[in-house]
Amino acid sequence: MRLGSKYLEFRHNAMLFVMAAVALVPFALGHLLNQRLDLALVVGLAAASFGLLAAYVLWTRSVGLANCLLMITGLVAILVAMQLQGIYAVYWAFPLILAIYLLFALVPAVVINVLALGLLLPVMVLQLPAAHSSRLLVTLALVSVFTYLFARNVQESHEALERLAEVDPLTGVANRLRLDETLQDCAERLARHGLPTSLLVLDVDHFKAINDQQGHVVGDRILAELGSILRARIRRIDHVFRYGGEEFVIVLSGTDLLRASGVAEDLRRRNAQRRFPDGVRLTVSIGVAELDRNESATAWLARADQALYAAKQGGRNRVCLADRPARASAS
Ligand SMILES: Nc1nc2c(ncn2[C@@H]2O[C@H](COP(=O)(O)OP(=O)(O)OP(=O)(O)O)[C@@H](O)[C@H]2O)c(=O)[nH]1
């Protein structure tokens, strides 16, 4: 995970490339005015490469290759400039270290940083007196370590926020934020690998009456317990989402309609036999649908929802299987 948001990643990176290019242009011109054509060429080429990489990223919206090329170009330019100009060029290593953490995931960033410092070190040692090169090395290493700590801190906060945003605090199951994405993944897996997937939509029967009679606090505890039951019942490859108030969606990977109806029936029976908080008894109704090759994720969910509706209409405390989707008639 990088520091930048995934959605804006390519723009964020392109902006960074443009800023690097713009920062170098005055130095290229300065070298030109001072008749240092060799340096003007190195710095000018680096600036032009960064500009081209920015255009490439904006055009393709892909950042992996451009990030690597930026790092290589930057490092080579610093090393060549150090040969031509001496120690002044090493200042560019500081923004390079920061850029590495902005452009790469944490672990690759550490590896690239160590490699970059490893390449710079011999050049610094050869060019500078020991007192000077040791100070440079320590300051570069400290910047690198501090940047790593900062990046790790941000990553941990980011992951914690992501968990908070995706998990329903009452029931401990995922909220519906990732549901669409999960259903879409299932559709792709069916199309590519023929892997069947089924969907259960489970709704507590007469939950309003439970709330009214026992109070909302008990209602909340019942929902929390139901969330635990569902999480305990499914496998690691399955997913449970709280779809709304007392409604849950369960995605069963690699499971056809027959096996899914078995899971649904088991869940229905377990809940009906259980004593929930405050001795409350409840039942659930469940709609089941297996994903069809020719339907969208939305249509699949709608079929499971219709099956749930049929279960409610049929008297509740039951499992209903969805009909196969209607085929478009051949003209
Ligand atoms: N305690 C508690 N109640 C909730 C929560 N979310 C939704 N509810 C309640 O769930 C109830 C749902 O009621 P309805 O949609 O009428 O459904 P129902 O009473 O279960 O009836 P059927 O689904 O038709 O069997 C409402 O009273 C909501 O207030 C929650 O987080 N906690």
The ligand as a Gaussian input file, in Angstrom:
#p B3LYP/6-31G(d) Opt

LIG

0 1
 N      -32.161000      -3.037000      17.613000
 C      -31.961000      -2.732000      16.342000
 N      -33.002000      -2.692000      15.499000
 C      -32.789000      -2.399000      14.211000
 C      -31.518000      -2.100000      13.720000
 N      -31.615000      -1.846000      12.405000
 C      -32.934000      -1.974000      12.071000
 N      -33.645000      -2.321000      13.164000
 C      -35.086000      -2.536000      13.285000
 O      -35.479000      -3.672000      12.541000
 C      -36.887000      -3.560000      12.311000
 C      -37.191000      -4.069000      10.941000
 O      -38.578000      -4.051000      10.795000
 P      -39.322000      -4.451000       9.475000
 O      -38.537000      -3.974000       8.284000
 O      -40.727000      -3.977000       9.603000
 O      -39.241000      -5.993000       9.415000
 P      -39.721000      -7.110000      10.453000
 O      -40.417000      -6.545000      11.646000
 O      -38.506000      -7.951000      10.743000
 O      -40.758000      -7.902000       9.623000
 P      -40.496000      -8.973000       8.472000
 O      -39.107000      -8.716000       7.926000
 O      -41.550000      -8.721000       7.459000
 O      -40.592000     -10.310000       9.098000
 C      -37.254000      -2.095000      12.510000
 O      -38.021000      -1.980000      13.683000
 C      -35.910000      -1.415000      12.722000
 O      -35.985000      -0.352000      13.644000
 C      -30.423000      -2.126000      14.645000
 O      -29.266000      -1.870000      14.309000
 N      -30.707000      -2.429000      15.939000

